[in-house]
């Protein structure tokens, strides 16, 4: 997981793909943490992305680095129930203005299971990161 976490840190912004019925949906994200040996991501429970992942947990994350390499991280979202992970994510990503008691917004935390992760050079073969 650390290799993927480092990759995402270097890329900065990454893209999460889900499906809504038969329509692919893609959005930029940046927040992720590594905790207890897990690479964790967060989405607002009030957002369509959360509903999409609950209905169909299959996902793909793509990140691009400045050196031309890009990551394809594919699997299935599994949501964490321990509230400590949401608190860690909120603090690490400075999301306190969005997720708090006043707004009522809740952050759902998930990890990727049954995953593959491939580092792909623009003109080369992919290398597994798992």
Residue frames as a rotation matrix with the C-alpha (Angstrom) as fourth column:
UNK 1
0.561 0.828 0.000 0.00
0.828 -0.561 0.000 0.00
0.000 0.000 -1.000 0.00
UNK 2
0.293 -0.514 -0.806 2.87
0.305 -0.749 0.588 2.37
-0.906 -0.418 -0.063 0.71
UNK 3
-0.727 -0.579 0.368 3.99
0.508 -0.094 0.856 2.30
-0.462 0.810 0.362 -2.93
UNK 4
-0.145 0.766 0.627 0.52
0.884 -0.184 0.429 3.33
0.444 0.616 -0.650 -4.09
UNK 5
0.684 0.358 -0.636 0.25
0.664 -0.666 0.339 5.96
-0.302 -0.654 -0.693 -1.35
UNK 6
-0.186 -0.854 -0.485 3.62
0.328 -0.519 0.789 7.43
-0.926 -0.012 0.377 -2.40
UNK 7
-0.692 -0.007 0.722 2.51
0.722 -0.001 0.692 7.41
-0.004 1.000 0.006 -6.03
UNK 8
0.327 0.913 0.243 -0.68
0.863 -0.394 0.317 9.32
0.385 0.106 -0.917 -5.18
UNK 9
0.509 -0.228 -0.830 1.29
0.504 -0.703 0.502 11.79
-0.698 -0.674 -0.243 -3.06
UNK 10
-0.587 -0.808 -0.045 3.63
0.388 -0.330 0.861 12.50
-0.710 0.488 0.507 -5.96
UNK 11
-0.537 0.453 0.712 0.76
0.786 -0.037 0.617 12.86
0.306 0.891 -0.336 -8.44
UNK 12
-0.971 0.235 -0.037 -1.25
-0.193 -0.869 -0.456 15.19
-0.140 -0.436 0.889 -6.16
UNK 13
-0.045 0.992 -0.120 -4.63
-0.877 -0.097 -0.470 14.99
-0.478 0.084 0.874 -7.86
UNK 14
-0.972 -0.124 0.199 -5.99
-0.020 0.889 0.457 11.65
-0.233 0.440 -0.867 -9.00
UNK 15
-0.415 0.852 -0.318 -9.22
-0.870 -0.270 0.413 10.59
0.267 0.448 0.853 -10.66
UNK 16
-0.741 0.318 0.592 -11.85
-0.137 0.791 -0.597 8.19
-0.658 -0.523 -0.542 -9.31
UNK 17
-0.635 0.551 -0.541 -14.12
-0.632 0.032 0.774 6.43
0.444 0.834 0.328 -11.81
UNK 18
-0.642 0.587 0.493 -17.46
-0.097 0.576 -0.812 4.93
-0.760 -0.569 -0.313 -10.83
UNK 19
-0.863 0.474 0.176 -20.61
0.273 0.145 0.951 4.02
0.426 0.868 -0.254 -12.72
UNK 20
-0.625 0.778 -0.068 -24.08
-0.407 -0.399 -0.822 5.47
-0.666 -0.486 0.566 -12.46
UNK 21
0.625 0.769 0.130 -26.37
-0.352 0.427 -0.833 2.94
-0.696 0.475 0.538 -14.10
UNK 22
0.610 -0.426 0.669 -24.68
0.740 0.608 -0.288 2.45
-0.284 0.670 0.685 -17.47
UNK 23
0.819 -0.276 0.503 -22.91
0.052 -0.838 -0.544 5.83
0.571 0.472 -0.672 -17.46
UNK 24
0.007 -0.875 -0.485 -19.24
0.925 0.189 -0.329 6.10
0.379 -0.446 0.811 -16.36
UNK 25
0.944 0.186 0.271 -18.56
0.064 -0.912 0.404 8.95
0.323 -0.364 -0.874 -13.93
UNK 26
0.069 -0.985 -0.159 -15.11
0.879 0.136 -0.458 10.42
0.473 -0.108 0.875 -13.30
UNK 27
0.915 0.192 0.355 -14.05
0.025 -0.905 0.425 13.04
0.403 -0.380 -0.833 -10.75
UNK 28
-0.079 -0.988 0.132 -10.79
-0.039 -0.130 -0.991 14.47
0.996 -0.083 -0.028 -9.39
UNK 29
0.958 0.220 -0.183 -9.82
0.168 0.083 0.982 13.73
0.232 -0.972 0.043 -5.79
UNK 30
0.147 -0.960 0.239 -6.73
-0.382 -0.278 -0.881 14.40
0.913 0.038 -0.407 -3.72
UNK 31
0.062 -0.073 0.995 -7.45
-0.996 -0.067 0.057 13.23
0.062 -0.995 -0.077 -0.20
UNK 32
0.628 0.059 -0.776 -6.16
-0.037 0.998 0.046 9.86
0.778 0.000 0.629 0.93
UNK 33
0.254 -0.582 0.773 -4.37
-0.967 -0.177 0.184 8.51
0.030 -0.794 -0.607 3.97
UNK 34
-0.055 -0.306 -0.951 -2.46
-0.093 0.949 -0.300 5.42
0.994 0.072 -0.081 4.94
UNK 35
-0.140 0.097 0.985 -3.55
-0.972 -0.202 -0.118 4.14
0.187 -0.975 0.123 8.35
UNK 36
0.184 0.157 0.970 -3.21
-0.613 0.790 -0.012 0.75
-0.768 -0.593 0.242 10.04
UNK 37
-0.665 -0.569 0.484 -1.63
0.020 0.635 0.772 -0.63
-0.747 0.523 -0.411 6.86
UNK 38
0.095 0.775 0.625 -4.63
0.879 0.229 -0.418 0.42
-0.467 0.589 -0.659 4.75
UNK 39
-0.969 -0.231 0.091 -4.78
0.243 -0.811 0.532 2.98
-0.049 0.537 0.842 1.97
UNK 40
-0.216 0.943 -0.255 -7.99
0.827 0.037 -0.561 4.92
-0.520 -0.332 -0.787 2.60
UNK 41
-0.857 0.096 0.507 -10.07
0.294 -0.716 0.633 7.34
0.424 0.692 0.585 0.56
UNK 42
-0.577 0.680 -0.453 -12.98
0.466 -0.182 -0.866 9.54
-0.671 -0.711 -0.211 1.56
UNK 43
-0.752 0.474 0.458 -16.16
0.267 -0.416 0.869 10.76
0.603 0.776 0.186 -0.12
UNK 44
-0.794 0.523 0.310 -19.06
-0.598 -0.579 -0.555 12.74
-0.111 -0.625 0.772 1.28
UNK 45
-0.748 0.582 0.319 -22.10
0.458 0.801 -0.385 10.65
-0.480 -0.142 -0.866 2.16
UNK 46
0.146 0.835 -0.530 -24.23
0.069 -0.544 -0.837 13.43
-0.987 0.086 -0.137 0.64
UNK 47
-0.280 -0.380 -0.882 -22.56
-0.794 -0.425 0.435 13.12
-0.540 0.822 -0.182 -2.78
UNK 48
0.690 0.551 -0.469 -23.55
-0.723 0.505 -0.471 11.08
-0.023 0.664 0.747 -5.83
UNK 49
-0.129 -0.826 -0.548 -20.16
-0.685 0.474 -0.553 9.31
0.717 0.304 -0.628 -5.79
UNK 50
-0.739 -0.076 0.669 -21.06
-0.623 0.454 -0.637 7.74
-0.255 -0.888 -0.383 -2.43
UNK 51
0.267 0.927 0.264 -24.41
-0.625 0.375 -0.685 6.49
-0.734 0.018 0.679 -3.74
UNK 52
0.549 -0.128 -0.826 -22.69
-0.762 0.330 -0.558 5.15
0.344 0.935 0.084 -6.88
UNK 53
-0.521 -0.836 -0.171 -20.09
-0.646 0.517 -0.561 3.21
0.558 -0.182 -0.810 -4.87
UNK 54
-0.518 0.429 0.740 -22.78
-0.598 0.437 -0.672 1.79
-0.611 -0.791 0.030 -2.58
UNK 55
0.570 0.810 -0.141 -24.85
-0.633 0.324 -0.703 0.64
-0.524 0.490 0.697 -5.58
UNK 56
0.921 -0.386 -0.054 -21.84
0.233 0.657 -0.716 -0.71
0.313 0.647 0.695 -7.50
UNK 57
0.793 -0.593 -0.136 -18.55
-0.059 -0.297 0.953 -0.83
-0.606 -0.748 -0.271 -5.58
UNK 58
0.315 -0.713 0.627 -16.39
0.927 0.373 -0.043 -1.40
-0.203 0.595 0.778 -8.67
UNK 59
0.894 -0.088 -0.440 -14.01
-0.075 -0.996 0.046 1.50
-0.442 -0.008 -0.897 -9.18
UNK 60
0.347 -0.872 0.345 -10.85
0.906 0.216 -0.364 2.64
0.243 0.439 0.865 -10.84
UNK 61
0.765 -0.265 -0.587 -8.38
0.075 -0.869 0.489 5.29
-0.640 -0.418 -0.645 -9.72
UNK 62
0.473 -0.646 0.598 -5.96
0.819 0.073 -0.569 6.86
0.324 0.760 0.564 -12.19
UNK 63
0.751 -0.354 -0.557 -3.08
0.077 -0.791 0.607 9.16
-0.655 -0.499 -0.567 -11.27
UNK 64
0.734 -0.526 0.429 -0.47
0.504 -0.002 -0.864 10.76
0.456 0.850 0.264 -13.53
UNK 65
0.423 -0.695 -0.581 3.04
0.543 -0.319 0.777 11.78
-0.725 -0.644 0.243 -12.56
UNK 66
0.649 -0.203 -0.734 5.12
-0.469 -0.866 -0.175 14.49
-0.600 0.458 -0.657 -14.23
UNK 67
-0.430 -0.901 0.054 7.60
-0.540 0.304 0.785 11.91
-0.724 0.309 -0.617 -15.53
UNK 68
-0.373 0.363 -0.854 4.91
-0.884 0.142 0.446 10.46
0.283 0.921 0.268 -17.82
UNK 69
-0.923 0.096 -0.373 4.12
0.178 0.965 -0.194 7.42
0.341 -0.246 -0.907 -15.70
UNK 70
-0.263 0.881 0.394 0.55
-0.861 -0.399 0.317 6.80
0.436 -0.256 0.863 -14.69
UNK 71
-0.945 -0.007 0.326 -1.16
-0.230 0.723 -0.652 4.52
-0.231 -0.691 -0.685 -12.20
UNK 72
-0.144 0.934 -0.328 -4.23
-0.602 0.181 0.778 2.38
0.786 0.309 0.536 -12.78
UNK 73
-0.966 -0.080 0.245 -5.62
-0.255 0.437 -0.862 1.14
-0.038 -0.896 -0.443 -9.42
UNK 74
-0.274 0.879 -0.389 -8.69
-0.642 0.134 0.755 -1.03
0.716 0.457 0.527 -9.90
UNK 75
-0.942 -0.007 -0.336 -10.88
0.203 0.786 -0.584 -2.91
0.268 -0.618 -0.739 -7.46
UNK 76
0.044 0.990 -0.137 -13.92
0.521 0.094 0.848 -2.80
0.853 -0.109 -0.511 -5.24
UNK 77
-0.405 -0.120 0.907 -14.77
-0.516 -0.788 -0.335 -0.19
0.755 -0.603 0.257 -2.59
UNK 78
0.023 0.377 -0.926 -15.21
0.740 0.616 0.269 -1.52
0.672 -0.692 -0.265 0.93
UNK 79
0.257 0.167 0.952 -16.43
-0.269 -0.934 0.237 1.07
0.928 -0.317 -0.195 3.41
UNK 80
-0.694 -0.554 -0.460 -14.84
0.378 0.264 -0.887 1.35
0.613 -0.790 0.026 6.85
UNK 81
0.404 0.914 -0.029 -17.10
0.442 -0.167 0.881 1.76
0.801 -0.369 -0.471 9.88
UNK 82
0.072 -0.446 -0.892 -14.53
0.987 -0.098 0.129 2.91
-0.145 -0.890 0.433 12.47
UNK 83
0.906 0.399 0.143 -15.04
0.418 -0.898 -0.135 6.69
0.074 0.182 -0.980 12.89
UNK 84
0.390 -0.830 -0.398 -11.34
0.199 -0.346 0.917 7.19
-0.899 -0.437 0.030 13.67
UNK 85
-0.348 -0.548 0.760 -10.54
0.846 0.164 0.507 6.92
-0.403 0.820 0.407 9.96
UNK 86
0.436 0.561 0.704 -12.92
0.773 -0.634 0.026 9.75
0.460 0.533 -0.710 9.03
UNK 87
0.934 -0.124 -0.334 -11.40
0.141 -0.734 0.665 11.91
-0.328 -0.668 -0.668 11.78
UNK 88
0.007 -0.996 0.092 -7.88
0.434 0.086 0.897 11.16
-0.901 0.034 0.433 10.51
UNK 89
-0.233 -0.046 0.972 -8.85
0.972 -0.029 0.231 11.97
0.018 0.999 0.052 6.91
UNK 90
0.761 0.592 0.265 -10.60
0.574 -0.805 0.150 15.20
0.302 0.038 -0.953 7.86
UNK 91
0.738 -0.547 -0.395 -7.57
0.047 -0.542 0.839 16.38
-0.673 -0.638 -0.374 9.83
UNK 92
-0.172 -0.896 0.409 -4.98
0.551 0.257 0.794 15.29
-0.817 0.362 0.450 7.24
UNK 93
-0.385 0.086 0.919 -6.82
0.907 -0.149 0.394 16.86
0.171 0.985 -0.021 4.29
UNK 94
-0.931 0.013 -0.365 -7.97
0.141 -0.909 -0.392 19.97
-0.336 -0.416 0.845 6.21
UNK 95
-0.648 0.754 0.109 -11.65
0.266 0.089 0.960 19.26
0.714 0.651 -0.258 5.52
UNK 96
-0.744 0.313 -0.591 -12.99
0.627 0.021 -0.779 20.61
-0.231 -0.950 -0.211 8.82
UNK 97
-0.766 0.460 -0.449 -14.99
-0.450 -0.883 -0.137 23.36
-0.459 0.097 0.883 7.07
UNK 98
-0.443 0.590 -0.675 -16.95
-0.688 0.260 0.678 20.79
0.576 0.764 0.291 5.07
UNK 99
0.045 0.386 -0.921 -17.33
0.229 0.894 0.386 17.90
0.973 -0.228 -0.048 7.50
UNK 100
-0.951 -0.282 0.125 -18.47
-0.043 -0.280 -0.959 19.04
0.306 -0.918 0.254 10.94
UNK 101
-0.596 0.754 -0.276 -21.48
0.719 0.348 -0.601 19.09
-0.358 -0.556 -0.750 13.26
UNK 102
-0.368 0.453 -0.812 -22.65
-0.185 -0.892 -0.413 22.47
-0.911 -0.002 0.412 11.97
UNK 103
-0.537 0.136 -0.833 -22.84
-0.844 -0.112 0.525 21.38
-0.022 0.984 0.175 8.31
UNK 104
0.353 0.658 0.666 -24.04
-0.637 0.690 -0.344 17.89
-0.686 -0.303 0.662 9.21
UNK 105
0.570 -0.216 -0.793 -21.93
-0.705 0.368 -0.607 16.49
0.423 0.904 0.057 6.37
UNK 106
0.596 -0.368 0.714 -20.38
-0.335 0.694 0.637 13.08
-0.730 -0.619 0.290 6.99
UNK 107
0.002 -0.712 -0.703 -17.28
-0.997 0.048 -0.052 11.64
0.071 0.701 -0.710 5.35
UNK 108
0.917 0.257 0.306 -17.44
-0.262 0.965 -0.026 8.00
-0.302 -0.056 0.952 4.29
UNK 109
-0.031 -0.998 -0.058 -14.11
-0.915 0.005 0.403 6.19
-0.402 0.065 -0.913 4.22
UNK 110
0.943 0.311 0.119 -13.33
-0.237 0.879 -0.414 3.29
-0.233 0.362 0.902 1.92
UNK 111
-0.218 -0.966 0.136 -10.42
-0.525 0.233 0.818 1.09
-0.822 0.107 -0.559 0.93
UNK 112
0.273 0.233 -0.933 -9.94
-0.949 0.226 -0.221 -0.83
0.160 0.946 0.283 -2.32
UNK 113
-0.002 -0.182 0.983 -10.20
-0.433 0.886 0.163 -4.62
-0.901 -0.426 -0.080 -2.13
UNK 114
0.443 0.089 0.892 -9.63
0.567 0.743 -0.356 -7.28
-0.694 0.664 0.279 -4.80
UNK 115
0.754 -0.125 -0.645 -7.25
-0.314 -0.931 -0.187 -4.73
-0.577 0.343 -0.741 -6.26
UNK 116
0.325 -0.779 0.537 -4.72
0.944 0.298 -0.141 -4.48
-0.050 0.552 0.832 -9.02
UNK 117
0.778 -0.189 -0.599 -2.33
-0.079 -0.976 0.205 -1.56
-0.623 -0.112 -0.774 -9.27
UNK 118
0.366 -0.624 0.691 -0.17
0.913 0.386 -0.135 -0.99
-0.182 0.680 0.711 -12.31
UNK 119
0.222 -0.455 -0.862 2.45
-0.112 -0.891 0.441 1.72
-0.969 -0.002 -0.249 -12.92
UNK 120
0.534 0.080 0.842 2.46
0.768 0.372 -0.522 2.34
-0.355 0.925 0.138 -16.67
UNK 121
-0.473 -0.709 -0.523 5.11
0.223 -0.671 0.707 4.24
-0.852 0.218 0.476 -18.61
UNK 122
0.205 0.594 -0.778 3.81
-0.609 -0.545 -0.577 6.24
-0.766 0.592 0.249 -21.56
UNK 123
0.392 -0.133 -0.910 5.75
-0.864 0.285 -0.414 4.10
0.315 0.949 -0.003 -24.02
UNK 124
-0.691 -0.717 -0.094 6.40
-0.627 0.658 -0.417 1.01
0.361 -0.229 -0.904 -21.94
UNK 125
-0.239 0.533 -0.812 5.01
0.286 0.838 0.466 -1.99
0.928 -0.121 -0.352 -20.18
UNK 126
0.483 0.504 0.716 3.15
-0.572 -0.438 0.694 -1.82
0.663 -0.744 0.077 -16.88
UNK 127
-0.653 -0.658 -0.375 4.67
-0.027 0.515 -0.857 -2.88
0.757 -0.549 -0.354 -13.56
UNK 128
0.386 0.821 -0.420 2.48
0.416 0.251 0.874 -4.26
0.824 -0.512 -0.244 -10.78
UNK 129
-0.324 -0.447 0.834 2.67
-0.520 -0.653 -0.551 -2.28
0.791 -0.612 -0.021 -7.53
UNK 130
0.440 0.520 0.732 0.95
-0.898 0.273 0.346 -4.97
-0.020 -0.810 0.587 -5.45
